[in-house]
Amino acid sequence: MSAKRAAPPSLSFDVVDFVSGVRGPTVMSLRTDAISVLEHANPRGRVSGEDAFDAASLRALGESMRDHGQLSPILVRKGEHDGQWTLIAGERRYRAARLIGLPTLLAMPSEHLDHERAALIENLQRQNLNVVDETFAILRQLALDSGLDPNALPGALRAAVRGEDPHHLTTFMTSYGVTNLASWARHRLNILRLTGEERRVIQQGLLPWRTVLELTRFGTHPQREPLLAQAVTDGFSFAVMRERVNALLRPVTAPEGLAALWREVTPRSLDALAGEKRARAETLLKELRALLD
């Protein structure tokens, strides 16, 4: 693929206008058994590890739809056979309806919309979308729009912050609502360095995401997992987490008295000892060596 691309058009994130191309789109009622789902079309959890279709949460959504109505239509396009439709976006609503036996769903048809792009845009617009899923959705959308391999995006975004942006990533990110690319890249790209359990803590709202990101400073430190567990139990604030991480990363230095003693333990000083003292010193050094091994 060529490194140079034409400057991208501005993307609209008004779902109604974007998916329909007109105001006041057609909404119709479709039988759930007339709708088919493209395998792996829903982007939720593909990278972040979220279980987007947990049975308990789907049942709760379905009961809410039955009790309070369907608040927004799913998006569909005509299928290969008459009377059949293919789901573009809204798979959780579709699965929830099937799970509890709702016979129909409100649907809005569109014949000119890429199903993956629509699903990603819908996810980006969720008011309760957590930072982990929002970040992965933006990166997935950016990979589609720029043509870059997802694994190349972190480096390309950091280069764009430095002004090296042949793929127009800054323009794409602005169209997604990211107004400060430097800040976004500095913080959000660290989400890629989180463990699955750390991402789950953020997704479930157990700790603020900036608090959890402090753990990425640890690398493979053995206290990373225990500290996360303690932070969840005690409800660490960002300040407390930073203090604990700093303390664990602080180099351990020997007390001055001990450091001075080590400086005195030399072959010459041992040779100067006589008889029992030398034997005792050698025994103590062997015991210390055994403790350290």
CYANA upper distance limits for C-alpha pairs under 8 A (distance plus 0.5 A):
  3 ALA  CA    166 PRO  CA      7.00
  3 ALA  CA    167 HIS  CA      7.30
  4 LYS  CA    166 PRO  CA      6.23
  4 LYS  CA    167 HIS  CA      6.83
  5 ARG  CA    166 PRO  CA      7.71
  5 ARG  CA    167 HIS  CA      6.52
  5 ARG  CA    168 HIS  CA      8.11
  7 ALA  CA    168 HIS  CA      6.83
  7 ALA  CA    171 THR  CA      8.37
  8 PRO  CA    168 HIS  CA      7.75
  8 PRO  CA    171 THR  CA      7.67
  8 PRO  CA    172 PHE  CA      7.54
 10 SER  CA    171 THR  CA      8.37
 10 SER  CA    172 PHE  CA      8.12
 10 SER  CA    175 SER  CA      6.30
 11 LEU  CA    172 PHE  CA      8.46
 11 LEU  CA    175 SER  CA      6.03
 11 LEU  CA    176 TYR  CA      7.96
 12 SER  CA     18 PHE  CA      6.79
 12 SER  CA    175 SER  CA      7.90
 13 PHE  CA     18 PHE  CA      7.15
 13 PHE  CA    121 ILE  CA      7.42
 13 PHE  CA    125 GLN  CA      8.18
 13 PHE  CA    176 TYR  CA      8.08
 14 ASP  CA     18 PHE  CA      6.26
 15 VAL  CA     19 VAL  CA      6.32
 15 VAL  CA    121 ILE  CA      8.19
 15 VAL  CA    122 GLU  CA      7.59
 16 VAL  CA     20 SER  CA      6.53
 16 VAL  CA     21 GLY  CA      8.33
 16 VAL  CA     22 VAL  CA      8.45
 16 VAL  CA     23 ARG  CA      7.76
 16 VAL  CA     24 GLY  CA      8.35
 16 VAL  CA     25 PRO  CA      7.59
 17 ASP  CA     21 GLY  CA      5.63
 17 ASP  CA     22 VAL  CA      6.23
 17 ASP  CA     23 ARG  CA      6.59
 19 VAL  CA    110 SER  CA      6.97
 19 VAL  CA    113 LEU  CA      6.92
 19 VAL  CA    118 ALA  CA      7.89
 20 SER  CA     25 PRO  CA      6.39
 20 SER  CA    109 PRO  CA      8.23
 20 SER  CA    110 SER  CA      6.50
 25 PRO  CA    108 MET  CA      7.57
 26 THR  CA    108 MET  CA      6.41
 26 THR  CA    109 PRO  CA      7.55
 27 VAL  CA     73 PRO  CA      7.74
 27 VAL  CA    106 LEU  CA      7.02
 27 VAL  CA    107 ALA  CA      6.03
 27 VAL  CA    108 MET  CA      5.14
 27 VAL  CA    109 PRO  CA      7.82
 28 MET  CA    106 LEU  CA      6.09
 28 MET  CA    107 ALA  CA      5.84
 28 MET  CA    108 MET  CA      6.87
 29 SER  CA    104 THR  CA      6.69
 29 SER  CA    105 LEU  CA      6.03
 29 SER  CA    106 LEU  CA      5.07
 29 SER  CA    107 ALA  CA      6.50
 30 LEU  CA     34 ALA  CA      7.49
 30 LEU  CA     35 ILE  CA      8.26
 30 LEU  CA    104 THR  CA      5.77
 30 LEU  CA    105 LEU  CA      5.91
 30 LEU  CA    106 LEU  CA      6.83
 30 LEU  CA    107 ALA  CA      7.03
 31 ARG  CA     35 ILE  CA      7.67
 31 ARG  CA    103 PRO  CA      6.23
 31 ARG  CA    104 THR  CA      4.80
 31 ARG  CA    105 LEU  CA      6.99
 32 THR  CA     94 TYR  CA      7.74
 32 THR  CA     97 ALA  CA      8.04
 32 THR  CA     98 ARG  CA      7.36
 32 THR  CA    102 LEU  CA      8.06
 32 THR  CA    103 PRO  CA      6.26
 32 THR  CA    104 THR  CA      5.67
 32 THR  CA    105 LEU  CA      6.85
 33 ASP  CA    103 PRO  CA      8.29
 34 ALA  CA     83 GLY  CA      7.22
 34 ALA  CA     84 GLN  CA      5.49
 34 ALA  CA     85 TRP  CA      6.61
 35 ILE  CA     84 GLN  CA      6.56
 35 ILE  CA     85 TRP  CA      5.30
 35 ILE  CA     86 THR  CA      6.10
 35 ILE  CA     87 LEU  CA      6.90
 36 SER  CA     84 GLN  CA      8.07
 36 SER  CA     85 TRP  CA      6.76
 36 SER  CA     86 THR  CA      5.45
 36 SER  CA     87 LEU  CA      6.56
 37 VAL  CA     41 ALA  CA      8.17
 37 VAL  CA     86 THR  CA      6.45
 37 VAL  CA     87 LEU  CA      5.81
 37 VAL  CA     88 ILE  CA      8.45
 37 VAL  CA     91 GLU  CA      8.15
 38 LEU  CA     86 THR  CA      7.76
 38 LEU  CA     87 LEU  CA      7.60
 41 ALA  CA    115 HIS  CA      7.79
 41 ALA  CA    116 GLU  CA      6.57
 41 ALA  CA    119 ALA  CA      8.33
 42 ASN  CA     89 ALA  CA      8.04
 42 ASN  CA     91 GLU  CA      7.43
 42 ASN  CA    116 GLU  CA      7.65
 42 ASN  CA    119 ALA  CA      6.85
 42 ASN  CA    120 LEU  CA      8.43
 43 PRO  CA    116 GLU  CA      7.95
 43 PRO  CA    119 ALA  CA      7.41
 43 PRO  CA    120 LEU  CA      6.93
 43 PRO  CA    137 ALA  CA      7.76
 44 ARG  CA     48 SER  CA      8.31
 44 ARG  CA     50 GLU  CA      7.44
 44 ARG  CA     52 ALA  CA      6.56
 44 ARG  CA    123 ASN  CA      8.13
 44 ARG  CA    133 ASP  CA      7.59
 44 ARG  CA    137 ALA  CA      8.13
 45 GLY  CA     49 GLY  CA      5.16
 45 GLY  CA     50 GLU  CA      4.63
 45 GLY  CA     51 ASP  CA      6.66
 45 GLY  CA     52 ALA  CA      6.60
 45 GLY  CA    133 ASP  CA      7.77
 46 ARG  CA     50 GLU  CA      7.96
 47 VAL  CA    136 PHE  CA      7.31
 48 SER  CA    132 VAL  CA      7.41
 48 SER  CA    133 ASP  CA      7.03
 48 SER  CA    136 PHE  CA      7.24
 48 SER  CA    196 GLY  CA      8.02
 48 SER  CA    199 ARG  CA      7.73
 49 GLY  CA    196 GLY  CA      7.40
 50 GLU  CA    200 ARG  CA      7.92
 50 GLU  CA    203 GLN  CA      8.38
 52 ALA  CA     92 ARG  CA      8.06
 53 PHE  CA     57 SER  CA      7.84
 53 PHE  CA     58 LEU  CA      6.84
 53 PHE  CA     92 ARG  CA      7.19
 53 PHE  CA     95 ARG  CA      8.36
 54 ASP  CA     58 LEU  CA      6.65
 55 ALA  CA     59 ARG  CA      6.56
 56 ALA  CA     60 ALA  CA      6.78
 57 SER  CA     61 LEU  CA      6.69
 58 LEU  CA     62 GLY  CA      6.60
 58 LEU  CA     92 ARG  CA      7.34
 58 LEU  CA     93 ARG  CA      8.36
 58 LEU  CA     95 ARG  CA      7.53
 58 LEU  CA     96 ALA  CA      5.28
 58 LEU  CA     99 LEU  CA      8.01
 59 ARG  CA     63 GLU  CA      6.64
 59 ARG  CA     96 ALA  CA      6.37
 59 ARG  CA     99 LEU  CA      7.19
 59 ARG  CA    100 ILE  CA      7.18
 60 ALA  CA     64 SER  CA      6.71
 61 LEU  CA     65 MET  CA      6.71
 61 LEU  CA     93 ARG  CA      7.77
 61 LEU  CA     96 ALA  CA      6.61
 62 GLY  CA     66 ARG  CA      6.71
 62 GLY  CA     93 ARG  CA      7.69
 62 GLY  CA     96 ALA  CA      5.08
 62 GLY  CA     97 ALA  CA      5.92
 62 GLY  CA     99 LEU  CA      7.86
 62 GLY  CA    100 ILE  CA      6.69
 63 GLU  CA     67 ASP  CA      6.56
 63 GLU  CA    100 ILE  CA      7.87
 64 SER  CA     68 HIS  CA      6.17
 64 SER  CA     69 GLY  CA      7.68
 65 MET  CA     69 GLY  CA      5.06
 65 MET  CA     70 GLN  CA      5.47
 65 MET  CA     71 LEU  CA      8.13
 65 MET  CA     97 ALA  CA      8.41
 66 ARG  CA     70 GLN  CA      8.09
 66 ARG  CA    102 LEU  CA      8.00
 70 GLN  CA    105 LEU  CA      8.12
 70 GLN  CA    106 LEU  CA      7.64
 72 SER  CA    106 LEU  CA      8.09
 73 PRO  CA     90 GLY  CA      8.28
 73 PRO  CA    105 LEU  CA      7.87
 73 PRO  CA    106 LEU  CA      5.34
 73 PRO  CA    107 ALA  CA      5.15
 73 PRO  CA    108 MET  CA      6.51
 74 ILE  CA     87 LEU  CA      8.04
 74 ILE  CA     88 ILE  CA      8.16
 74 ILE  CA     89 ALA  CA      6.39
 74 ILE  CA     90 GLY  CA      5.32
 74 ILE  CA     91 GLU  CA      8.32
 74 ILE  CA     93 ARG  CA      7.92
 74 ILE  CA     94 TYR  CA      8.21
 74 ILE  CA    105 LEU  CA      8.07
 74 ILE  CA    106 LEU  CA      6.94
 74 ILE  CA    107 ALA  CA      5.18
 74 ILE  CA    108 MET  CA      6.64
 75 LEU  CA     87 LEU  CA      6.69
 75 LEU  CA     88 ILE  CA      5.68
 75 LEU  CA     89 ALA  CA      5.56
 75 LEU  CA     90 GLY  CA      7.06
 75 LEU  CA    107 ALA  CA      6.15
 75 LEU  CA    108 MET  CA      5.45
 75 LEU  CA    109 PRO  CA      6.36
 75 LEU  CA    110 SER  CA      7.56
 76 VAL  CA     85 TRP  CA      6.70
 76 VAL  CA     86 THR  CA      5.95
 76 VAL  CA     87 LEU  CA      5.04
 76 VAL  CA     88 ILE  CA      5.50
 76 VAL  CA     89 ALA  CA      7.60
 76 VAL  CA    107 ALA  CA      7.06
 76 VAL  CA    108 MET  CA      6.65
 76 VAL  CA    109 PRO  CA      5.32
 76 VAL  CA    110 SER  CA      6.67
 77 ARG  CA     85 TRP  CA      6.13
 77 ARG  CA     86 THR  CA      5.85
 77 ARG  CA     87 LEU  CA      7.19
 77 ARG  CA     88 ILE  CA      7.42
 77 ARG  CA    109 PRO  CA      5.77
 77 ARG  CA    110 SER  CA      5.75
 77 ARG  CA    111 GLU  CA      5.86
 78 LYS  CA     82 ASP  CA      8.46
 78 LYS  CA     83 GLY  CA      8.39
 78 LYS  CA     84 GLN  CA      6.85
 78 LYS  CA     85 TRP  CA      5.04
 78 LYS  CA     86 THR  CA      6.55
 78 LYS  CA    109 PRO  CA      8.12
 78 LYS  CA    111 GLU  CA      7.60
 79 GLY  CA     83 GLY  CA      8.15
 79 GLY  CA     84 GLN  CA      5.44
 79 GLY  CA     85 TRP  CA      4.83
 79 GLY  CA     86 THR  CA      5.72
 80 GLU  CA     84 GLN  CA      7.49
 80 GLU  CA     85 TRP  CA      8.37
 87 LEU  CA     91 GLU  CA      7.70
 87 LEU  CA    115 HIS  CA      8.25
 88 ILE  CA    114 ASP  CA      8.16
 88 ILE  CA    115 HIS  CA      4.95
 88 ILE  CA    116 GLU  CA      7.79
 88 ILE  CA    118 ALA  CA      7.19
 88 ILE  CA    119 ALA  CA      7.14
 89 ALA  CA    115 HIS  CA      7.23
 89 ALA  CA    118 ALA  CA      6.71
 89 ALA  CA    119 ALA  CA      5.25
 89 ALA  CA    122 GLU  CA      7.72
 90 GLY  CA     94 TYR  CA      6.82
 90 GLY  CA    119 ALA  CA      7.86
 91 GLU  CA     95 ARG  CA      6.49
 92 ARG  CA     96 ALA  CA      6.42
 93 ARG  CA     97 ALA  CA      6.60
 94 TYR  CA     98 ARG  CA      6.83
 94 TYR  CA    105 LEU  CA      8.01
 95 ARG  CA     99 LEU  CA      6.52
 96 ALA  CA    100 ILE  CA      6.98
 97 ALA  CA    101 GLY  CA      6.40
 97 ALA  CA    102 LEU  CA      5.33
 97 ALA  CA    103 PRO  CA      7.97
 97 ALA  CA    104 THR  CA      8.34
 97 ALA  CA    105 LEU  CA      8.07
 98 ARG  CA    102 LEU  CA      6.56
 98 ARG  CA    103 PRO  CA      8.14
113 LEU  CA    117 ARG  CA      8.20
113 LEU  CA    118 ALA  CA      7.35
114 ASP  CA    118 ALA  CA      6.71
115 HIS  CA    119 ALA  CA      6.70
116 GLU  CA    120 LEU  CA      6.70
117 ARG  CA    121 ILE  CA      6.62
117 ARG  CA    141 GLN  CA      7.49
118 ALA  CA    122 GLU  CA      6.56
119 ALA  CA    123 ASN  CA      6.74
120 LEU  CA    124 LEU  CA      6.72
120 LEU  CA    137 ALA  CA      6.52
120 LEU  CA    138 ILE  CA      8.41
120 LEU  CA    140 ARG  CA      8.33
120 LEU  CA    141 GLN  CA      7.11
121 ILE  CA    125 GLN  CA      6.87
121 ILE  CA    141 GLN  CA      8.46
122 GLU  CA    126 ARG  CA      7.22
123 ASN  CA    129 LEU  CA      7.80
123 ASN  CA    134 GLU  CA      7.93
123 ASN  CA    137 ALA  CA      7.60
124 LEU  CA    129 LEU  CA      7.78
124 LEU  CA    134 GLU  CA      6.44
124 LEU  CA    137 ALA  CA      7.04
124 LEU  CA    138 ILE  CA      7.72
125 GLN  CA    129 LEU  CA      8.24
129 LEU  CA    133 ASP  CA      7.09
129 LEU  CA    134 GLU  CA      6.62
130 ASN  CA    134 GLU  CA      6.58
130 ASN  CA    202 ILE  CA      7.83
130 ASN  CA    203 GLN  CA      6.32
131 VAL  CA    135 THR  CA      6.41
131 VAL  CA    202 ILE  CA      8.10
131 VAL  CA    203 GLN  CA      8.07
131 VAL  CA    209 TRP  CA      7.67
132 VAL  CA    136 PHE  CA      6.87
132 VAL  CA    191 ILE  CA      7.34
132 VAL  CA    199 ARG  CA      7.10
132 VAL  CA    202 ILE  CA      7.53
132 VAL  CA    203 GLN  CA      7.07
133 ASP  CA    137 ALA  CA      6.46
133 ASP  CA    203 GLN  CA      8.17
134 GLU  CA    138 ILE  CA      6.64
135 THR  CA    139 LEU  CA      6.72
135 THR  CA    188 ARG  CA      7.14
135 THR  CA    191 ILE  CA      8.38
136 PHE  CA    140 ARG  CA      6.53
137 ALA  CA    141 GLN  CA      6.60
138 ILE  CA    142 LEU  CA      6.47
138 ILE  CA    176 TYR  CA      8.12
139 LEU  CA    143 ALA  CA      6.63
139 LEU  CA    150 PRO  CA      7.57
139 LEU  CA    153 LEU  CA      7.96
140 ARG  CA    144 LEU  CA      6.92
140 ARG  CA    150 PRO  CA      7.42
141 GLN  CA    145 ASP  CA      6.68
142 LEU  CA    146 SER  CA      6.32
142 LEU  CA    147 GLY  CA      8.46
142 LEU  CA    148 LEU  CA      8.49
142 LEU  CA    169 LEU  CA      8.03
142 LEU  CA    172 PHE  CA      7.50
142 LEU  CA    173 MET  CA      8.05
143 ALA  CA    147 GLY  CA      5.97
143 ALA  CA    148 LEU  CA      5.64
143 ALA  CA    149 ASP  CA      6.67
143 ALA  CA    150 PRO  CA      6.04
143 ALA  CA    153 LEU  CA      7.79
144 LEU  CA    148 LEU  CA      7.87
145 ASP  CA    172 PHE  CA      8.11
146 SER  CA    167 HIS  CA      6.68
146 SER  CA    168 HIS  CA      8.10
146 SER  CA    169 LEU  CA      7.60
148 LEU  CA    152 ALA  CA      7.02
148 LEU  CA    153 LEU  CA      7.28
149 ASP  CA    153 LEU  CA      7.29
152 ALA  CA    156 ALA  CA      6.73
153 LEU  CA    157 LEU  CA      6.36
154 PRO  CA    158 ARG  CA      6.79
154 PRO  CA    185 ALA  CA      8.30
154 PRO  CA    189 LEU  CA      7.13
155 GLY  CA    159 ALA  CA      6.68
156 ALA  CA    160 ALA  CA      6.62
156 ALA  CA    165 ASP  CA      7.97
157 LEU  CA    161 VAL  CA      6.83
157 LEU  CA    165 ASP  CA      8.49
157 LEU  CA    169 LEU  CA      7.42
157 LEU  CA    185 ALA  CA      7.24
158 ARG  CA    162 ARG  CA      7.12
158 ARG  CA    182 ALA  CA      8.30
158 ARG  CA    185 ALA  CA      7.19
159 ALA  CA    163 GLY  CA      6.97
159 ALA  CA    164 GLU  CA      5.59
159 ALA  CA    165 ASP  CA      7.09
160 ALA  CA    164 GLU  CA      5.22
160 ALA  CA    165 ASP  CA      4.97
160 ALA  CA    169 LEU  CA      7.32
160 ALA  CA    170 THR  CA      7.19
161 VAL  CA    165 ASP  CA      8.50
161 VAL  CA    181 LEU  CA      7.10
161 VAL  CA    182 ALA  CA      6.04
165 ASP  CA    169 LEU  CA      6.90
165 ASP  CA    170 THR  CA      7.77
168 HIS  CA    172 PHE  CA      7.01
169 LEU  CA    173 MET  CA      6.52
170 THR  CA    174 THR  CA      6.60
170 THR  CA    181 LEU  CA      7.45
171 THR  CA    175 SER  CA      6.81
172 PHE  CA    176 TYR  CA      7.07
173 MET  CA    177 GLY  CA      7.09
173 MET  CA    178 VAL  CA      5.81
173 MET  CA    179 THR  CA      8.12
173 MET  CA    181 LEU  CA      7.85
174 THR  CA    178 VAL  CA      5.33
174 THR  CA    179 THR  CA      6.05
178 VAL  CA    184 TRP  CA      7.83
180 ASN  CA    184 TRP  CA      6.74
181 LEU  CA    185 ALA  CA      6.43
182 ALA  CA    186 ARG  CA      6.57
183 SER  CA    187 HIS  CA      6.73
184 TRP  CA    188 ARG  CA      5.91
184 TRP  CA    189 LEU  CA      8.01
185 ALA  CA    189 LEU  CA      5.85
186 ARG  CA    190 ASN  CA      7.68
187 HIS  CA    191 ILE  CA      8.00
188 ARG  CA    192 LEU  CA      8.29
189 LEU  CA    193 ARG  CA      8.14
190 ASN  CA    194 LEU  CA      7.55
190 ASN  CA    213 LEU  CA      7.39
190 ASN  CA    216 THR  CA      7.58
191 ILE  CA    199 ARG  CA      8.24
191 ILE  CA    213 LEU  CA      7.45
193 ARG  CA    216 THR  CA      6.83
194 LEU  CA    198 GLU  CA      6.29
194 LEU  CA    199 ARG  CA      6.72
194 LEU  CA    213 LEU  CA      7.81
194 LEU  CA    215 LEU  CA      8.41
194 LEU  CA    216 THR  CA      6.92
195 THR  CA    199 ARG  CA      6.80
196 GLY  CA    200 ARG  CA      6.72
197 GLU  CA    201 VAL  CA      6.83
198 GLU  CA    202 ILE  CA      7.17
198 GLU  CA    212 VAL  CA      7.24
198 GLU  CA    228 LEU  CA      7.99
199 ARG  CA    203 GLN  CA      6.65
200 ARG  CA    204 GLN  CA      6.52
201 VAL  CA    205 GLY  CA      6.73
201 VAL  CA    206 LEU  CA      5.70
201 VAL  CA    207 LEU  CA      6.77
201 VAL  CA    232 VAL  CA      8.46
202 ILE  CA    206 LEU  CA      6.57
202 ILE  CA    207 LEU  CA      6.36
202 ILE  CA    208 PRO  CA      6.96
202 ILE  CA    209 TRP  CA      6.07
202 ILE  CA    212 VAL  CA      7.93
206 LEU  CA    232 VAL  CA      6.87
206 LEU  CA    235 GLY  CA      8.42
207 LEU  CA    211 THR  CA      7.21
207 LEU  CA    212 VAL  CA      7.29
207 LEU  CA    231 ALA  CA      8.42
207 LEU  CA    232 VAL  CA      7.05
207 LEU  CA    235 GLY  CA      7.40
207 LEU  CA    236 PHE  CA      8.03
208 PRO  CA    212 VAL  CA      7.12
208 PRO  CA    237 SER  CA      8.40
208 PRO  CA    238 PHE  CA      8.27
209 TRP  CA    213 LEU  CA      6.67
210 ARG  CA    214 GLU  CA      7.23
210 ARG  CA    238 PHE  CA      7.24
211 THR  CA    215 LEU  CA      8.39
211 THR  CA    236 PHE  CA      8.13
211 THR  CA    237 SER  CA      7.01
211 THR  CA    238 PHE  CA      4.95
211 THR  CA    239 ALA  CA      8.50
211 THR  CA    241 MET  CA      6.80
211 THR  CA    242 ARG  CA      8.22
212 VAL  CA    216 THR  CA      8.40
212 VAL  CA    228 LEU  CA      8.13
213 LEU  CA    217 ARG  CA      8.36
214 GLU  CA    218 PHE  CA      8.46
214 GLU  CA    238 PHE  CA      8.47
214 GLU  CA    241 MET  CA      7.39
214 GLU  CA    242 ARG  CA      6.81
214 GLU  CA    245 VAL  CA      7.76
215 LEU  CA    219 GLY  CA      8.32
215 LEU  CA    224 ARG  CA      6.91
215 LEU  CA    228 LEU  CA      8.28
215 LEU  CA    245 VAL  CA      7.68
217 ARG  CA    245 VAL  CA      8.32
218 PHE  CA    224 ARG  CA      6.95
218 PHE  CA    245 VAL  CA      7.99
218 PHE  CA    249 LEU  CA      8.04
220 THR  CA    224 ARG  CA      7.76
222 PRO  CA    226 PRO  CA      8.46
223 GLN  CA    227 LEU  CA      6.35
224 ARG  CA    228 LEU  CA      6.84
225 GLU  CA    229 ALA  CA      6.96
226 PRO  CA    230 GLN  CA      6.77
227 LEU  CA    231 ALA  CA      6.47
228 LEU  CA    232 VAL  CA      6.76
229 ALA  CA    233 THR  CA      6.76
230 GLN  CA    234 ASP  CA      6.46
231 ALA  CA    235 GLY  CA      5.90
231 ALA  CA    236 PHE  CA      5.31
231 ALA  CA    241 MET  CA      7.81
232 VAL  CA    236 PHE  CA      7.32
236 PHE  CA    240 VAL  CA      6.24
236 PHE  CA    241 MET  CA      6.48
237 SER  CA    241 MET  CA      6.71
238 PHE  CA    242 ARG  CA      6.61
239 ALA  CA    243 GLU  CA      6.68
240 VAL  CA    244 ARG  CA      6.74
241 MET  CA    245 VAL  CA      6.62
242 ARG  CA    246 ASN  CA      6.47
243 GLU  CA    247 ALA  CA      6.65
244 ARG  CA    248 LEU  CA      6.80
245 VAL  CA    249 LEU  CA      6.64
246 ASN  CA    250 ARG  CA      6.42
254 ALA  CA    258 LEU  CA      6.72
254 ALA  CA    259 ALA  CA      6.40
255 PRO  CA    259 ALA  CA      6.68
256 GLU  CA    260 ALA  CA      6.59
257 GLY  CA    261 LEU  CA      6.80
258 LEU  CA    262 TRP  CA      6.85
259 ALA  CA    263 ARG  CA      6.94
260 ALA  CA    264 GLU  CA      7.10
261 LEU  CA    265 VAL  CA      7.07
264 GLU  CA    269 SER  CA      7.40
265 VAL  CA    269 SER  CA      6.69
265 VAL  CA    270 LEU  CA      7.50
266 THR  CA    270 LEU  CA      6.83
267 PRO  CA    271 ASP  CA      6.61
268 ARG  CA    272 ALA  CA      6.79
269 SER  CA    273 LEU  CA      7.35
270 LEU  CA    278 ARG  CA      6.84
270 LEU  CA    281 ALA  CA      8.13
271 ASP  CA    278 ARG  CA      8.01
273 LEU  CA    277 LYS  CA      6.41
273 LEU  CA    278 ARG  CA      5.52
274 ALA  CA    278 ARG  CA      6.13
275 GLY  CA    279 ALA  CA      7.02
276 GLU  CA    280 ARG  CA      6.50
277 LYS  CA    281 ALA  CA      6.61
278 ARG  CA    282 GLU  CA      6.67
279 ALA  CA    283 THR  CA      6.70
280 ARG  CA    284 LEU  CA      6.74
281 ALA  CA    285 LEU  CA      6.70
282 GLU  CA    286 LYS  CA      6.74
283 THR  CA    287 GLU  CA      6.79
284 LEU  CA    288 LEU  CA      6.65
285 LEU  CA    289 ARG  CA      6.61
286 LYS  CA    290 ALA  CA      6.73
287 GLU  CA    291 LEU  CA      6.81
288 LEU  CA    292 LEU  CA      6.79
289 ARG  CA    293 ASP  CA      6.70
